[in-house]
Amino acid sequence: MKFTGTKSYIATDDLKVAVNAAVTLERPLLIKGEPGTGKTVLAQEIAKSLDAPLLEWHIKSTTKAQQGLYEYDAVARLRDSQLGEPRANDVANYIKRGKLWEAFTHDTRPVLLIDEIDKADIEFPNDLLQELDRMEFFVYETGETIKAKVRPIVVITSNNEKELPDAFLRRCFFHYIAFPDNETMQAIIDVHFPGIKEHLVSEALKIFYQLRDTPGLKKKPSTSELLDWLKLLLAEDMDAVALRERDPRKMIPPLHGALLKNEQDVHLFEKLAFMAARDR
């Protein structure tokens, strides 16, 4: 089982090495990188490439580690017991399986995505250490041990909102997805827009990277936002000449709402335009 990328996902050689190393070591693959660099999509493409089932656990600020194992609805069982429901006699009827339970009991090796782990409480990663290490956990209500039939491929993403505990990091294989360079971005664009005019892409990429390099920018546009922008440029039938000959005093590129996502950055470019006009 080797991950070599897919037709719809451009994976760098370093990323392929990282995925295959994590699979070989049977360690969770911890992926970091700027938002929009394809961290979440990576797990989906690994599953597609290896023809493996995919299980996705999207973490929120309220998510607890226990939910990944199972949840016991004691209130529902008490209510049913008071109503004389026969199902109340079996505690298993009130156990809701979590994503780790599902992954552990798959007959074939699944890919388990734990998405944006840094959104949860700081103790969340530590609470999963033993289960991810031993690939088993105990269900106290039923007295059974759930052990992985086959060790799942675990992909964990983080946006660096919180520092992850050292004990957790030691158990992972780490890879940082660097923002795509011009050549890699060109390949990504070719996948999404086959046959797009080279001159338009060349001019759009020049503007895009200049925008990203602007000092003081609060949120740099990501790959997904570039793709949205290109889609709009194509829909408006805008060519490279129109992009190149835009009024330099305006500074902000056309259809900038696809690239700039807050008023501070828009105001920044308005200020730069004012300064450029004043210096002319």
C-alpha positions in Angstrom: 0.0 0.0 0.0 1.8 3.1 -1.3 0.3 6.6 -1.5 1.3 8.2 -4.8 -1.3 11.0 -5.0 -4.4 11.0 -7.2 -5.4 12.7 -10.4 -7.4 15.3 -8.5 -4.8 16.0 -5.7 -1.3 17.3 -6.4 1.0 15.8 -3.7 4.6 16.9 -3.4 7.3 14.2 -3.1 7.8 15.2 0.6 4.1 14.7 1.3 4.0 11.3 -0.3 7.1 10.3 1.7 5.4 11.5 4.9 2.1 9.6 4.2 3.9 6.3 3.4 6.3 6.7 6.4 3.3 7.1 8.8 1.6 4.0 7.2 4.8 2.0 7.6 5.4 3.1 11.2 1.7 2.7 12.0 1.8 6.1 13.6 -0.9 8.9 13.3 0.1 11.4 10.6 -0.1 14.9 12.0 -0.5 17.5 9.3 -0.1 21.2 9.8 -0.2 24.0 7.3 -2.0 27.2 6.4 -5.7 27.0 6.0 -6.6 26.1 2.4 -3.5 24.0 1.7 -5.4 20.7 1.5 -4.9 19.2 4.9 -8.5 17.8 5.2 -8.7 16.8 1.6 -5.5 14.8 2.0 -7.2 12.1 4.1 -10.0 11.8 1.5 -7.4 11.4 -1.2 -5.4 8.8 0.8 -8.6 6.8 1.1 -9.3 7.1 -2.6 -5.7 6.2 -3.6 -5.6 3.1 -1.3 -9.3 2.2 -2.0 -9.9 2.3 1.7 -13.1 3.4 3.6 -12.9 6.9 5.1 -14.2 7.9 8.5 -14.2 11.6 9.4 -14.3 13.1 12.9 -14.5 16.9 12.7 -13.5 18.4 16.0 -15.3 21.4 17.5 -14.5 23.4 20.6 -17.0 21.4 22.6 -15.8 18.0 21.4 -14.6 15.5 24.1 -12.3 12.6 23.5 -14.8 10.2 25.0 -17.2 11.0 22.1 -14.6 9.4 19.7 -14.9 6.1 21.7 -18.6 5.9 22.6 -21.3 7.7 24.5 -23.7 6.2 27.0 -27.2 7.7 27.2 -28.1 6.9 30.8 -31.0 9.4 30.8 -32.7 7.6 27.9 -32.3 4.2 29.5 -33.8 5.5 32.8 -36.7 7.0 31.0 -37.4 3.7 29.0 -37.0 1.7 32.2 -39.7 3.8 33.9 -42.0 3.3 30.9 -41.4 -0.5 31.1 -39.6 -0.7 27.7 -38.0 -4.2 27.2 -35.0 -2.6 25.5 -34.0 -1.0 28.8 -32.8 -4.4 30.0 -29.8 -4.3 27.6 -27.4 -1.5 28.2 -25.9 -2.0 24.7 -29.0 -0.3 23.3 -27.9 2.9 24.8 -24.3 2.9 23.6 -23.6 5.2 20.7 -20.4 4.2 18.9 -17.8 6.9 18.1 -15.5 7.2 15.1 -12.6 5.3 16.8 -15.0 2.5 17.6 -16.1 2.4 14.0 -12.5 2.5 12.8 -11.4 -0.3 15.1 -14.2 -2.6 14.0 -13.8 -2.2 10.3 -13.0 -5.4 8.5 -10.7 -3.6 6.0 -8.1 -1.0 6.9 -9.9 2.4 7.0 -8.5 5.9 6.9 -9.6 7.9 10.1 -9.5 11.7 9.8 -9.4 13.6 13.1 -9.9 17.1 11.7 -8.7 20.3 13.4 -7.7 18.7 16.7 -6.4 22.0 18.0 -10.0 23.3 18.2 -10.7 21.1 21.2 -9.7 21.6 24.8 -5.9 21.3 25.5 -6.4 17.9 27.3 -8.2 16.4 24.3 -5.0 15.0 22.6 -3.7 13.5 25.8 -7.1 11.9 26.5 -6.7 9.9 23.2 -3.0 8.9 23.8 -3.6 5.4 25.1 -6.4 4.5 22.6 -4.3 5.6 19.6 -1.2 3.9 20.9 -2.7 0.5 21.9 -5.6 0.6 19.4 -8.0 -0.6 22.0 -10.3 0.7 24.7 -12.6 -0.7 27.4 -16.3 -0.1 27.6 -17.2 0.0 31.3 -21.0 -0.3 30.8 -20.8 -3.6 28.9 -17.5 -4.9 30.2 -16.1 -5.5 26.7 -12.7 -4.4 25.2 -12.9 -3.0 21.7 -9.7 -3.8 19.9 -8.8 -2.8 16.3 -9.1 -5.7 13.9 -6.7 -3.9 11.6 -4.8 -0.7 12.5 -6.4 2.2 10.8 -4.5 4.9 9.0 -5.0 7.9 11.2 -4.6 11.4 9.7 -4.8 14.3 12.2 -4.9 17.9 11.1 -4.1 21.1 13.0 -4.2 24.8 12.2 -1.8 25.6 15.1 -4.5 27.4 17.1 -3.1 25.7 20.2 0.2 24.0 21.0 -0.2 20.2 21.2 1.3 18.2 24.1 4.7 16.8 23.7 3.6 13.3 24.7 1.1 13.4 21.9 3.6 14.7 19.4 6.0 11.9 20.2 3.5 9.4 19.0 2.9 11.1 15.6 4.7 11.4 12.3 4.7 15.1 11.6 4.5 16.9 8.2 4.0 20.6 7.5 2.4 21.3 4.1 4.3 24.4 2.9 2.3 26.8 0.8 2.6 25.8 -2.9 5.3 27.5 -5.0 4.5 28.8 -8.4 5.2 25.5 -10.2 3.1 23.4 -7.8 0.3 25.9 -7.9 0.3 25.8 -11.7 -0.1 22.0 -11.5 -3.0 22.4 -9.1 -4.7 24.9 -11.4 -4.3 22.5 -14.4 -6.1 19.8 -12.5 -9.1 22.1 -11.7 -9.1 24.0 -14.9 -7.7 21.9 -17.7 -7.1 23.8 -20.9 -7.1 27.3 -19.1 -5.1 29.9 -21.0 -1.5 30.0 -19.9 -1.3 33.8 -20.1 -4.3 34.3 -17.8 -2.8 31.9 -15.3 0.6 33.5 -15.4 -0.8 37.0 -14.8 -3.2 35.8 -12.1 -0.5 34.0 -10.2 1.7 37.1 -10.4 -1.0 39.2 -8.8 -1.9 36.5 -6.3 1.6 36.1 -5.0 2.2 39.8 -4.9 -1.0 40.1 -2.8 0.1 37.4 -0.4 3.5 39.2 0.0 1.9 42.5 0.9 3.2 43.6 4.4 0.5 44.0 7.0 -2.0 41.6 5.4 -4.2 40.1 8.1 -5.3 37.0 6.2 -3.3 35.8 3.2 -5.5 34.2 0.4 -5.2 30.5 0.2 -5.1 28.0 -2.6 -8.9 27.4 -2.5 -9.5 31.2 -2.7 -7.2 31.4 -5.7 -9.2 28.7 -7.4 -12.5 30.6 -6.6 -10.9 33.8 -8.1 -9.9 32.0 -11.3 -13.4 30.6 -11.6 -14.8 34.1 -11.5 -12.3 35.4 -13.9 -13.3 32.7 -16.4 -17.0 33.4 -15.8 -16.4 37.1 -16.5 -14.3 36.2 -19.6 -11.5 38.3 -18.3 -8.2 37.8 -20.1 -4.6 38.4 -19.1 -4.5 41.8 -20.9 -7.3 43.1 -18.7 -5.6 41.9 -15.6 -2.3 43.4 -16.6 -3.7 46.8 -17.7 -5.9 47.3 -14.6 -5.6 50.8 -13.0 -2.5 50.6 -10.8 -3.9 53.3 -8.5 -6.7 50.9 -7.5 -4.2 48.3 -6.2 -7.0 45.8 -5.4 -7.4 43.2 -8.1 -10.8 42.7 -9.8 -13.3 40.5 -8.1 -11.1 40.8 -5.0 -13.9 39.5 -2.7 -12.7 36.0 -3.6 -9.3 36.8 -2.2 -9.6 39.3 0.6 -11.9 38.2 3.4 -12.0 41.1 5.9 -12.4 44.8 5.9 -8.9 45.4 7.4 -7.2 44.0 4.3 -9.5 45.9 1.9 -8.7 49.1 3.8 -5.0 48.3 3.6 -5.1 48.1 -0.2 -7.2 51.3 -0.3 -4.6 53.0 1.8 -1.8 51.7 -0.5 -3.7 53.0 -3.5 -4.1 56.4 -1.9 -0.3 56.5 -1.2 0.5 55.4 -4.7 -1.8 58.1 -6.2 -0.3 60.8 -3.9 3.3 59.9 -4.9 2.6 60.1 -8.7 
